[in-house]
Amino acid sequence: MKLLSNPTTNYKANKNINLGYHTYFLSLAHSDISGYNVCPMANKLKAGEKNKNKSTCSAVCVGYNGFAQRFKNVMQSRIKKTKMFFENRNEFIELLIKDINKAINYSLKRGFIPTFRLNAYSDIKWENIKVMHEGIEYNNIFELFSEYKFYDYTKLTNRKTPDNYELTYSHYGNKKAFKKTLNTNQNVAVVFDKLPKTYKNKIVVNGDKTDLRLSDNDGKNVIVGLKFKGSKKALQDGINEGFIIKS
């Protein structure tokens, strides 16, 4: 595939295999390191942005880890894909459609349910991107593949998405947005120093067990708990900034 990663080689996607799911990631270059900003609620790295109302997550993004940390060509590939998305949208969408079709065939032949994450390290409103395919215009990629499920994390509130695209709000320290989202039925991901059983009168599910952020797996109206992984200094910095919650 040209754009999507194989579910058997991606570390996070690999966690879903035991549940009977294949998950295909679209990994764009995070923040604005490609020259284009794909994370509107995160401070831009390249621009040196320091907006207090935005997240500092770009500086510690997991997009730096794994293969991207070990092999320079991985990040270069992400930058290339990101530039194509912004500079040659039609070609990008056609490649994405071809990849999704290949993924579906690959998974179904092997007895797995295909699922997709189009924002592995980005926060693009895919629901607003129209898709032209074989002379027919679709409101978005999800309408074209309405039989299959997509999911993502997001730091953007009030997104209206089709039923086959499930979003988990990602808490990043904005108390107003966090409180507002907690009052909805949307699942909320929170990074803790230690995972509690409940938080804000909601059940906390262990989000580190799998990457499958579908209500079929997590349930509805829950907190998806993620345990912080890093140094003691980074932990304390995260707590001070409000990004990490001390349980």
C-alpha positions in Angstrom: 0.0 0.0 0.0 1.1 3.5 -0.8 -0.3 5.4 2.2 -1.6 3.0 4.8 0.5 0.9 7.2 0.2 -2.8 7.5 -1.6 -3.8 10.7 0.8 -6.6 11.4 3.8 -4.3 11.5 2.4 -1.3 13.3 3.0 -1.6 17.1 -0.3 -0.1 18.1 -2.4 -1.8 15.4 -0.8 -5.1 16.3 -2.6 -4.9 19.7 -6.0 -5.2 17.9 -5.3 -8.4 16.2 -6.2 -10.6 19.2 -9.6 -9.0 19.1 -10.1 -10.0 15.5 -9.5 -6.6 14.0 -7.0 -5.3 11.5 -6.4 -1.6 11.9 -4.7 0.4 9.1 -3.0 3.7 10.0 -2.5 6.8 7.9 0.6 8.4 9.4 1.1 12.0 8.3 3.9 14.2 9.7 2.6 15.7 12.9 2.3 19.4 13.8 3.8 21.7 11.1 7.1 19.9 10.5 6.0 19.2 6.8 5.4 22.9 6.3 1.6 22.3 6.7 -0.2 22.2 10.0 -2.1 19.0 10.6 -2.7 19.5 14.3 -4.8 22.7 14.8 -5.0 22.5 18.6 -1.3 21.8 19.0 1.4 24.5 19.1 3.4 24.5 15.8 6.9 23.1 16.2 8.5 24.6 13.2 6.9 28.0 13.8 7.9 28.0 17.5 4.4 28.7 18.5 3.6 29.2 22.2 -0.1 29.6 22.4 -1.3 29.0 26.0 -4.7 27.8 24.7 -3.1 25.1 22.6 -1.4 21.8 23.6 2.3 21.3 23.9 1.9 17.7 22.7 3.8 18.3 19.4 7.1 18.5 21.4 6.5 15.1 22.9 4.5 13.5 20.1 4.7 9.7 19.9 5.2 10.3 16.2 8.8 10.7 17.0 9.0 7.2 18.5 9.3 3.7 17.0 10.4 3.4 13.4 10.5 7.2 12.9 13.1 7.4 15.7 15.2 4.6 14.2 14.9 5.3 10.5 15.0 8.8 9.0 13.3 7.7 5.8 10.1 6.9 7.9 9.6 10.6 8.8 10.6 11.7 5.3 7.9 9.4 3.9 5.3 11.0 6.3 6.4 14.5 5.2 6.0 13.5 1.6 2.5 12.1 2.1 1.5 15.2 4.0 2.7 17.5 1.2 0.8 15.4 -1.3 -2.4 15.7 0.8 -2.2 19.5 0.7 -0.7 20.0 -2.7 -2.2 17.2 -4.8 -5.4 16.3 -3.0 -7.1 14.4 -5.9 -4.1 12.1 -6.4 -3.9 11.6 -2.6 -7.6 10.6 -2.3 -7.4 8.2 -5.2 -4.4 6.5 -3.6 -6.2 6.4 -0.3 -9.3 4.8 -1.9 -7.1 2.2 -3.6 -5.3 1.4 -0.3 -8.6 1.1 1.7 -9.9 -1.4 -0.9 -6.7 -3.4 -0.8 -6.9 -3.4 3.0 -10.5 -4.6 3.0 -9.7 -7.5 0.7 -6.5 -8.4 2.6 -8.3 -8.5 6.0 -11.5 -10.3 4.9 -9.6 -13.0 3.2 -7.8 -13.7 6.5 -10.9 -13.6 8.6 -10.3 -10.2 10.2 -12.5 -7.1 10.5 -10.8 -4.1 8.7 -10.8 -0.8 10.6 -9.0 2.5 9.8 -7.3 5.4 11.6 -6.7 8.3 9.3 -5.3 10.6 12.0 -2.5 8.5 13.5 -0.5 11.7 14.2 -2.8 14.4 12.9 -6.2 15.9 13.6 -7.7 16.6 10.2 -11.5 16.9 9.9 -11.9 14.1 7.4 -15.7 14.4 7.7 -15.5 17.7 5.9 -13.4 16.6 2.9 -15.5 15.7 -0.1 -14.4 12.8 -2.2 -14.9 12.3 -6.0 -14.6 8.7 -7.1 -15.6 7.2 -10.5 -17.7 10.3 -11.4 -19.6 10.3 -8.1 -19.1 12.9 -5.4 -19.3 11.7 -1.8 -19.6 13.9 1.3 -16.5 12.2 2.7 -14.4 9.0 2.6 -16.7 7.5 5.3 -19.7 7.7 3.0 -17.8 5.9 0.3 -16.9 3.1 2.7 -20.0 3.2 4.9 -19.9 -0.6 5.7 -16.6 -0.2 7.5 -15.5 1.5 10.7 -13.0 4.3 11.2 -11.8 5.8 14.5 -9.5 8.5 15.8 -8.5 10.7 18.7 -9.2 14.4 18.5 -8.5 17.6 20.4 -11.3 19.4 18.5 -14.7 19.7 20.1 -18.2 19.7 18.5 -17.3 17.6 15.5 -20.2 16.0 13.8 -19.3 12.7 12.2 -21.1 9.8 10.5 -21.9 6.7 12.5 -19.0 4.7 11.1 -16.4 7.3 12.2 -16.0 7.3 16.0 -13.9 9.9 17.8 -12.4 9.9 21.3 -11.7 13.3 22.7 -8.1 13.7 23.8 -7.7 15.8 27.0 -4.7 18.1 26.7 -5.1 20.5 29.6 -7.9 22.8 28.4 -10.2 22.7 31.4 -13.2 24.4 29.7 -13.1 22.0 26.7 -12.5 19.0 29.0 -15.5 19.9 31.2 -17.7 20.5 28.2 -16.8 17.1 26.6 -17.3 15.3 29.9 -21.0 16.5 29.9 -21.6 14.7 26.6 -21.7 11.0 25.8 -18.4 11.1 23.9 -15.5 9.0 25.3 -12.6 11.0 26.6 -9.0 9.9 26.7 -7.0 11.0 29.7 -3.3 10.5 30.5 -2.8 9.5 34.2 0.2 8.9 36.4 -1.6 5.8 37.6 -4.9 4.4 36.2 -7.8 4.9 38.6 -11.0 2.7 38.4 -13.2 5.7 38.0 -12.8 9.4 37.3 -15.4 12.2 37.4 -18.0 9.6 38.1 -17.2 7.7 34.9 -15.7 4.3 34.4 -12.0 4.3 33.4 -11.1 1.6 30.8 -7.5 0.7 30.1 -6.7 2.3 26.8 -3.2 0.8 26.7 -4.5 -2.8 26.3 -5.6 -2.2 22.7 -5.7 0.7 20.2 -9.3 -0.1 19.2 -11.1 3.1 20.2 -14.5 1.9 19.1 -17.6 1.8 21.4 -17.8 -1.9 20.5 -14.5 -2.3 22.5 -14.4 0.6 25.0 -18.1 1.0 25.7 -19.8 4.4 25.6 -19.5 7.5 27.9 -16.3 6.3 29.5 -12.8 7.6 30.3 -10.1 6.0 28.2 -7.2 5.9 30.6 -3.7 6.0 29.3 -0.7 5.6 31.6 2.1 8.2 31.2 5.3 6.7 29.9 8.4 8.8 30.3 10.8 10.3 32.8 9.9 11.7 36.3 10.7 15.2 35.1 8.4 14.9 32.0 5.7 13.4 34.3 5.9 16.4 36.6 6.0 18.9 33.8 2.9 17.2 32.3 1.0 17.4 35.6 2.0 21.1 36.0 0.7 21.9 32.5 -2.5 20.0 33.1 -1.9 17.5 30.3 -1.4 14.6 32.8 -3.9 14.1 35.7 -2.6 12.8 39.0 -5.0 10.2 40.3 
